[in-house]
Amino acid sequence: MYCPFCRNPDSRVIDSRTSDDGLSIRRRRQCPSCTRRFSTTETASLSVIKRSGVVEPFSREKVVSGVRKACQGRPVTDSDLAVLAQKVEETIRQTGASQIEANDIGLAVLPPLRELDEVAYLRFASVYQAFESLDDFEDAIGQLRAEHGRLPARPAE
């Protein structure tokens, strides 16, 4: 860590504190050369490998914007979406990987979205699980009904 005042390549950590969200550390440092103090914020980087091969930093905002489309017309608030994006990021960080495929992020969205709104879940799942027919939708709906203890609807004869 270079001193921002004299560019000395060394510094001494005086104090460290974890941020409120637990995802970063704030450190108070002192330069041994000029003795001036400064603060740094450290976070573990998380990169997304897009389908095109481009690598970019993970963004909760992109998670929210992608899920917002599936939640259009549903009783889901911006606050709900922010919590969902935080859960997704926590899930991804727990894997310990510094890079993750964009599709894996979409798959990580599914469980918390399912808890939030089942209709939005079906909309989102139809893209990330590549539903190809009505049978795929019926199977997903059948699974949701089975988990709720309801029998799947029977087709009219």
One Martini backbone bead per residue (centre of mass of N, CA, C, O) as a GRO file, in nm:
protein
  157
    1MET     BB    1   0.090   0.040   0.028
    2TYR     BB    2   0.066   0.354  -0.071
    3CYS     BB    3   0.132   0.663   0.005
    4PRO     BB    4  -0.061   0.951  -0.075
    5PHE     BB    5   0.177   1.165  -0.003
    6CYS     BB    6   0.489   1.010  -0.056
    7ARG     BB    7   0.491   0.706  -0.189
    8ASN     BB    8   0.539   0.502   0.011
    9PRO     BB    9   0.544   0.137   0.014
   10ASP     BB   10   0.470   0.179   0.321
   11SER     BB   11   0.266   0.054   0.602
   12ARG     BB   12   0.071   0.092   0.905
   13VAL     BB   13  -0.149  -0.071   1.104
   14ILE     BB   14  -0.376   0.060   1.352
   15ASP     BB   15  -0.675  -0.007   1.233
   16SER     BB   16  -0.960  -0.245   1.234
   17ARG     BB   17  -1.278  -0.268   1.045
   18THR     BB   18  -1.585  -0.382   1.002
   19SER     BB   19  -1.838  -0.357   0.826
   20ASP     BB   20  -2.176  -0.376   0.845
   21ASP     BB   21  -2.194  -0.606   0.604
   22GLY     BB   22  -1.902  -0.772   0.606
   23LEU     BB   23  -1.745  -0.705   0.307
   24SER     BB   24  -1.550  -0.505   0.464
   25ILE     BB   25  -1.238  -0.321   0.536
   26ARG     BB   26  -1.126  -0.083   0.767
   27ARG     BB   27  -0.819   0.102   0.750
   28ARG     BB   28  -0.574   0.235   0.957
   29ARG     BB   29  -0.291   0.430   0.856
   30GLN     BB   30   0.079   0.456   0.865
   31CYS     BB   31   0.352   0.633   0.775
   32PRO     BB   32   0.698   0.592   0.832
   33SER     BB   33   0.801   0.853   0.685
   34CYS     BB   34   0.562   1.097   0.731
   35THR     BB   35   0.328   1.004   0.956
   36ARG     BB   36   0.079   0.983   0.805
   37ARG     BB   37  -0.271   0.941   0.778
   38PHE     BB   38  -0.489   0.669   0.652
   39SER     BB   39  -0.752   0.522   0.458
   40THR     BB   40  -0.891   0.194   0.396
   41THR     BB   41  -1.066  -0.024   0.163
   42GLU     BB   42  -1.149  -0.372   0.180
   43THR     BB   43  -1.213  -0.611  -0.085
   44ALA     BB   44  -1.341  -0.876  -0.240
   45SER     BB   45  -1.318  -0.985  -0.544
   46LEU     BB   46  -1.578  -1.004  -0.810
   47SER     BB   47  -1.620  -1.187  -1.108
   48VAL     BB   48  -1.765  -1.181  -1.438
   49ILE     BB   49  -1.842  -1.421  -1.687
   50LYS     BB   50  -1.938  -1.377  -1.984
   51ARG     BB   51  -2.046  -1.516  -2.274
   52SER     BB   52  -1.821  -1.345  -2.442
   53GLY     BB   53  -1.566  -1.336  -2.210
   54VAL     BB   54  -1.611  -1.106  -2.045
   55VAL     BB   55  -1.478  -0.920  -1.769
   56GLU     BB   56  -1.657  -0.823  -1.467
   57PRO     BB   57  -1.786  -0.679  -1.215
   58PHE     BB   58  -1.984  -0.725  -0.970
   59SER     BB   59  -2.353  -0.649  -0.965
   60ARG     BB   60  -2.636  -0.581  -0.798
   61GLU     BB   61  -2.783  -0.403  -1.006
   62LYS     BB   62  -2.800  -0.626  -1.225
   63VAL     BB   63  -2.970  -0.818  -1.067
   64VAL     BB   64  -3.210  -0.631  -1.022
   65SER     BB   65  -3.274  -0.568  -1.324
   66GLY     BB   66  -3.329  -0.867  -1.406
   67VAL     BB   67  -3.557  -0.922  -1.191
   68ARG     BB   68  -3.754  -0.689  -1.247
   69LYS     BB   69  -3.875  -0.809  -1.507
   70ALA     BB   70  -4.008  -1.059  -1.361
   71CYS     BB   71  -4.169  -0.849  -1.148
   72GLN     BB   72  -4.363  -0.737  -1.331
   73GLY     BB   73  -4.670  -0.680  -1.168
   74ARG     BB   74  -4.564  -0.737  -0.886
   75PRO     BB   75  -4.543  -0.756  -0.520
   76VAL     BB   76  -4.245  -0.595  -0.553
   77THR     BB   77  -3.986  -0.439  -0.405
   78ASP     BB   78  -3.691  -0.277  -0.390
   79SER     BB   79  -3.613  -0.402  -0.120
   80ASP     BB   80  -3.648  -0.696  -0.204
   81LEU     BB   81  -3.431  -0.683  -0.430
   82ALA     BB   82  -3.191  -0.607  -0.248
   83VAL     BB   83  -3.200  -0.862  -0.075
   84LEU     BB   84  -3.166  -1.061  -0.303
   85ALA     BB   85  -2.888  -0.958  -0.402
   86GLN     BB   86  -2.745  -1.016  -0.134
   87LYS     BB   87  -2.794  -1.322  -0.130
   88VAL     BB   88  -2.648  -1.381  -0.393
   89GLU     BB   89  -2.371  -1.274  -0.311
   90GLU     BB   90  -2.333  -1.458  -0.066
   91THR     BB   91  -2.349  -1.724  -0.220
   92ILE     BB   92  -2.108  -1.671  -0.407
   93ARG     BB   93  -1.889  -1.612  -0.187
   94GLN     BB   94  -1.911  -1.902  -0.050
   95THR     BB   95  -1.748  -2.050  -0.281
   96GLY     BB   96  -1.458  -1.875  -0.324
   97ALA     BB   97  -1.481  -1.742  -0.586
   98SER     BB   98  -1.358  -1.484  -0.811
   99GLN     BB   99  -1.509  -1.634  -1.047
  100ILE     BB  100  -1.817  -1.612  -1.249
  101GLU     BB  101  -2.072  -1.713  -1.417
  102ALA     BB  102  -2.353  -1.568  -1.532
  103ASN     BB  103  -2.538  -1.820  -1.516
  104ASP     BB  104  -2.484  -1.876  -1.210
  105ILE     BB  105  -2.630  -1.627  -1.115
  106GLY     BB  106  -2.908  -1.700  -1.221
  107LEU     BB  107  -2.925  -1.962  -1.046
  108ALA     BB  108  -2.890  -1.805  -0.766
  109VAL     BB  109  -3.169  -1.653  -0.787
  110LEU     BB  110  -3.397  -1.868  -0.764
  111PRO     BB  111  -3.444  -1.932  -0.459
  112PRO     BB  112  -3.513  -1.637  -0.355
  113LEU     BB  113  -3.738  -1.589  -0.570
  114ARG     BB  114  -3.926  -1.816  -0.484
  115GLU     BB  115  -3.983  -1.690  -0.202
  116LEU     BB  116  -4.094  -1.414  -0.308
  117ASP     BB  117  -4.203  -1.513  -0.619
  118GLU     BB  118  -4.344  -1.750  -0.821
  119VAL     BB  119  -4.396  -1.601  -1.086
  120ALA     BB  120  -4.116  -1.476  -1.117
  121TYR     BB  121  -3.971  -1.743  -1.110
  122LEU     BB  122  -4.091  -1.861  -1.372
  123ARG     BB  123  -3.989  -1.641  -1.557
  124PHE     BB  124  -3.686  -1.673  -1.492
  125ALA     BB  125  -3.659  -1.984  -1.534
  126SER     BB  126  -3.730  -1.989  -1.840
  127VAL     BB  127  -3.442  -1.884  -1.905
  128TYR     BB  128  -3.224  -2.040  -1.710
  129GLN     BB  129  -3.373  -2.335  -1.786
  130ALA     BB  130  -3.472  -2.356  -2.077
  131PHE     BB  131  -3.755  -2.338  -2.172
  132GLU     BB  132  -3.943  -2.510  -2.453
  133SER     BB  133  -4.226  -2.570  -2.309
  134LEU     BB  134  -4.517  -2.630  -2.145
  135ASP     BB  135  -4.406  -2.873  -1.989
  136ASP     BB  136  -4.197  -2.713  -1.828
  137PHE     BB  137  -4.404  -2.543  -1.677
  138GLU     BB  138  -4.571  -2.775  -1.556
  139ASP     BB  139  -4.341  -2.898  -1.393
  140ALA     BB  140  -4.281  -2.647  -1.217
  141ILE     BB  141  -4.566  -2.623  -1.101
  142GLY     BB  142  -4.577  -2.907  -0.979
  143GLN     BB  143  -4.346  -2.861  -0.778
  144LEU     BB  144  -4.478  -2.629  -0.624
  145ARG     BB  145  -4.732  -2.784  -0.537
  146ALA     BB  146  -4.591  -3.017  -0.386
  147GLU     BB  147  -4.454  -2.823  -0.172
  148HIS     BB  148  -4.758  -2.723  -0.078
  149GLY     BB  149  -4.950  -2.993  -0.080
  150ARG     BB  150  -5.047  -2.998  -0.373
  151LEU     BB  151  -5.209  -3.104  -0.628
  152PRO     BB  152  -5.206  -3.139  -0.939
  153ALA     BB  153  -5.358  -3.041  -1.202
  154ARG     BB  154  -5.610  -3.163  -1.396
  155PRO     BB  155  -5.701  -3.236  -1.689
  156ALA     BB  156  -5.944  -3.195  -1.899
  157GLU     BB  157  -6.185  -3.430  -2.055
   0.00000   0.00000   0.00000
